[in-house]
Amino acid sequence: MSPLSSQPLRLIVYDLDGTLVDAFEDIWIGVNHALRQFGLPELPYAQVKSYVGDGARMLIRRCLGEAHADRFDEVYPAYRAYYAEHPVDKAHPYPGVAETLQKVRALGLRQAILTNKPDEVSLLTCARLGLDGLVDGIWGEQPGRPRKPDPDSLLQVARHFGFALGQCALVGDGPADHKVAHAAGVRMFAVSYGLLSRAQAEALRPAAVLDSIGELVALTFESWDGVPDPRRAG
């Protein structure tokens, strides 16, 4: 494990799917709905889940593969349209998410979500699951905005709050999260219940691996210097 930065934490940035929310079943259903519309073979849950993490366009490209790559312009809009209407039919926060966000907030840290899920669907998902009121900002995929693992995606969030990258940590589950954290030079707290197993996450050398989101509170407290954010005073 890499050592924690000597700078105290001021901002926790969370991935969404696979970290705060289990949305994989809705994504799988949406993919197969779109594939069925065009007479294409449906895919098993585990296969679709393994393709998540780099945005909706890459998800559909991976699902189509080389054999059906020429159907992208049909399937992708169909998926986007269906999933925009059904983002939380099955989705739910992982155990302890709401309590953890509340405890981290009580320490005076700022919190944000950075996801490669389309922006409008990210906002809708967080609103319907009650997460939007527990964080200070939500950054989803939209034209002109850098996506993970581009380090500028994380830098934009840090700049919004006025913090240096050394004062930030990223909590995530997938390869794109590890890559953006390492590229940006921020602490990576990996969860073991999303796209990667504990062994796979440990192999990427994060600062820590969490088997449940609640374990973040102790890590956050260890990295905190006891000075509340003045914007949360009173």
C-alpha positions as CSV (number, residue, x, y, z in Angstrom):
1,M,0.0,0.0,0.0
2,S,1.2,3.5,-0.7
3,P,1.5,5.8,2.3
4,L,-1.1,8.5,2.8
5,S,-0.1,12.0,1.8
6,S,1.1,14.2,4.6
7,Q,-1.5,16.9,3.6
8,P,-4.8,16.7,5.5
9,L,-7.8,15.7,3.5
10,R,-10.3,18.4,2.6
11,L,-12.2,16.8,-0.3
12,I,-13.4,13.2,-0.9
13,V,-14.4,12.5,-4.5
14,Y,-16.5,9.4,-5.1
15,D,-17.2,7.3,-8.1
16,L,-20.9,6.4,-8.5
17,D,-21.6,3.0,-10.0
18,G,-19.9,0.2,-8.1
19,T,-18.8,2.6,-5.3
20,L,-21.9,4.4,-3.9
21,V,-24.6,2.7,-5.9
22,D,-25.2,-0.8,-7.3
23,A,-26.6,0.1,-10.7
24,F,-25.3,-2.9,-12.6
25,E,-28.6,-4.7,-13.0
26,D,-30.4,-1.6,-14.5
27,I,-27.4,-1.2,-16.9
28,W,-27.6,-4.8,-18.0
29,I,-31.3,-4.7,-18.5
30,G,-30.9,-1.5,-20.6
31,V,-28.2,-3.0,-22.8
32,N,-30.2,-6.1,-23.5
33,H,-33.3,-4.0,-24.2
34,A,-31.4,-2.1,-26.9
35,L,-29.9,-5.2,-28.3
36,R,-33.3,-6.9,-28.6
37,Q,-34.7,-3.9,-30.5
38,F,-32.3,-4.7,-33.4
39,G,-32.3,-8.5,-33.3
40,L,-28.9,-8.7,-31.7
41,P,-27.9,-11.4,-29.2
42,E,-28.4,-10.5,-25.6
43,L,-25.5,-10.7,-23.2
44,P,-25.1,-12.2,-19.7
45,Y,-25.0,-10.0,-16.6
46,A,-21.4,-10.7,-15.7
47,Q,-20.2,-9.8,-19.2
48,V,-22.1,-6.5,-19.3
49,K,-20.9,-5.6,-15.8
50,S,-17.3,-6.1,-16.8
51,Y,-17.7,-3.6,-19.6
52,V,-18.9,-0.8,-17.2
53,G,-16.7,2.1,-16.1
54,D,-15.6,4.1,-19.2
55,G,-18.9,5.7,-20.1
56,A,-22.0,4.7,-22.0
57,R,-20.4,4.9,-25.5
58,M,-17.6,2.6,-24.6
59,L,-20.0,0.3,-22.8
60,I,-22.1,-0.2,-26.0
61,R,-19.0,-0.5,-28.2
62,R,-17.8,-3.3,-26.0
63,C,-21.2,-5.0,-25.9
64,L,-21.4,-4.9,-29.7
65,G,-17.8,-6.1,-30.2
66,E,-16.3,-6.3,-33.7
67,A,-19.0,-8.5,-35.0
68,H,-21.7,-5.9,-34.6
69,A,-19.7,-2.6,-34.5
70,D,-21.6,-1.3,-37.5
71,R,-24.8,-1.2,-35.4
72,F,-23.5,1.3,-32.9
73,D,-25.4,4.3,-34.3
74,E,-28.6,2.4,-33.8
75,V,-28.0,0.7,-30.5
76,Y,-26.3,3.5,-28.6
77,P,-29.2,6.0,-28.8
78,A,-31.7,3.2,-28.0
79,Y,-29.7,2.3,-24.9
80,R,-29.4,5.9,-23.8
81,A,-33.2,6.6,-24.3
82,Y,-34.2,3.5,-22.4
83,Y,-31.7,3.9,-19.5
84,A,-32.6,7.5,-19.1
85,E,-36.1,6.4,-18.2
86,H,-35.1,3.4,-16.1
87,P,-31.9,4.3,-14.1
88,V,-33.1,3.2,-10.7
89,D,-35.6,0.4,-11.3
90,K,-33.3,-2.0,-9.5
91,A,-30.4,0.3,-8.4
92,H,-29.8,1.0,-4.7
93,P,-27.1,2.5,-2.5
94,Y,-24.6,0.0,-1.0
95,P,-25.1,-0.6,2.7
96,G,-23.8,2.2,4.9
97,V,-23.5,4.8,2.1
98,A,-25.9,7.4,3.5
99,E,-24.5,7.1,7.0
100,T,-20.9,7.3,5.8
101,L,-21.5,10.5,3.7
102,Q,-23.2,12.0,6.7
103,K,-20.3,11.2,9.0
104,V,-17.7,12.5,6.6
105,R,-19.7,15.7,6.2
106,A,-19.8,16.1,10.0
107,L,-16.0,16.1,10.0
108,G,-16.1,19.2,7.9
109,L,-14.9,17.7,4.6
110,R,-16.4,18.5,1.2
111,Q,-17.7,15.6,-0.9
112,A,-18.3,15.2,-4.6
113,I,-19.2,12.6,-7.1
114,L,-17.2,12.1,-10.3
115,T,-18.6,9.5,-12.7
116,N,-18.4,8.5,-16.4
117,K,-22.2,7.9,-16.3
118,P,-24.0,10.5,-18.5
119,D,-24.5,13.7,-16.5
120,E,-28.3,13.8,-16.7
121,V,-28.7,10.2,-15.6
122,S,-26.2,10.7,-12.8
123,L,-28.2,13.6,-11.5
124,L,-31.4,11.7,-11.8
125,T,-30.0,8.6,-10.1
126,C,-28.6,10.6,-7.2
127,A,-31.8,12.5,-6.7
128,R,-34.0,9.5,-6.7
129,L,-31.7,7.6,-4.3
130,G,-31.4,10.6,-2.0
131,L,-27.7,11.1,-2.5
132,D,-27.8,14.5,-4.0
133,G,-28.4,16.2,-0.7
134,L,-25.4,14.4,0.9
135,V,-22.7,15.6,-1.4
136,D,-21.6,19.1,-2.5
137,G,-21.5,18.4,-6.3
138,I,-22.0,15.8,-9.0
139,W,-19.9,15.7,-12.1
140,G,-21.1,13.3,-14.8
141,E,-20.2,12.8,-18.5
142,Q,-21.1,15.6,-20.8
143,P,-19.7,17.0,-24.1
144,G,-16.5,19.0,-23.5
145,R,-15.9,17.7,-20.0
146,P,-12.9,15.3,-19.5
147,R,-13.7,11.8,-18.4
148,K,-11.8,9.5,-16.1
149,P,-9.0,8.5,-16.4
150,D,-8.1,11.9,-17.8
151,P,-6.6,13.6,-14.7
152,D,-8.2,16.9,-15.8
153,S,-11.5,15.4,-14.8
154,L,-10.4,15.2,-11.2
155,L,-8.5,18.5,-11.4
156,Q,-11.7,20.3,-12.4
157,V,-13.5,19.1,-9.3
158,A,-10.6,20.1,-7.0
159,R,-10.4,23.5,-8.6
160,H,-14.2,24.0,-8.1
161,F,-13.7,23.7,-4.3
162,G,-10.4,25.5,-4.2
163,F,-8.3,22.6,-3.0
164,A,-4.9,21.2,-4.1
165,L,-4.9,17.7,-5.4
166,G,-2.8,16.7,-2.3
167,Q,-5.8,17.5,-0.2
168,C,-8.1,15.2,-2.1
169,A,-8.8,11.5,-2.1
170,L,-10.7,9.4,-4.6
171,V,-12.9,6.5,-3.6
172,G,-13.7,4.2,-6.5
173,D,-14.0,0.6,-7.6
174,G,-12.8,0.3,-11.2
175,P,-9.6,0.6,-13.3
176,A,-10.5,4.1,-14.5
177,D,-10.7,5.3,-10.9
178,H,-7.2,3.9,-10.1
179,K,-5.8,5.3,-13.3
180,V,-7.2,8.8,-12.7
181,A,-6.1,8.9,-9.0
182,H,-2.5,7.8,-9.9
183,A,-2.4,10.2,-12.9
184,A,-3.6,13.1,-10.8
185,G,-1.4,12.2,-7.8
186,V,-4.3,11.9,-5.3
187,R,-4.9,9.3,-2.6
188,M,-6.9,6.3,-3.9
189,F,-9.2,4.5,-1.6
190,A,-10.4,1.4,-3.5
191,V,-13.6,-0.6,-2.6
192,S,-13.5,-4.3,-3.1
193,Y,-17.2,-4.9,-3.8
194,G,-17.5,-3.2,-7.2
195,L,-15.8,-4.1,-10.5
196,L,-12.5,-5.3,-9.0
197,S,-11.9,-7.9,-6.3
198,R,-9.8,-7.1,-3.3
199,A,-6.8,-8.9,-4.8
200,Q,-7.2,-7.0,-8.1
201,A,-7.5,-3.7,-6.3
202,E,-4.5,-4.4,-4.0
203,A,-2.4,-5.2,-7.1
204,L,-3.0,-1.6,-8.3
205,R,-1.4,-0.2,-5.0
206,P,-4.1,2.1,-3.7
207,A,-3.6,3.9,-0.3
208,A,-6.2,1.5,1.2
209,V,-8.8,-1.1,0.2
210,L,-12.2,-0.9,1.8
211,D,-14.4,-3.9,2.1
212,S,-17.3,-1.7,3.0
213,I,-17.9,2.1,2.5
214,G,-18.2,2.6,6.2
215,E,-14.4,1.9,6.7
216,L,-13.8,5.3,5.0
217,V,-14.7,7.2,8.1
218,A,-11.7,5.9,10.1
219,L,-9.4,6.6,7.2
220,T,-10.8,10.1,6.8
221,F,-10.4,10.8,10.5
222,E,-6.8,9.7,10.5
223,S,-6.1,12.1,7.6
224,W,-7.9,15.0,9.1
225,D,-6.2,17.7,11.2
226,G,-9.2,18.8,13.2
227,V,-9.7,22.1,11.5
228,P,-13.3,22.2,10.2
229,D,-14.0,23.8,6.8
230,P,-15.0,27.4,7.5
231,R,-17.7,27.2,4.8
232,R,-19.4,24.6,7.0
233,A,-19.1,26.6,10.3
234,G,-22.4,27.5,12.0
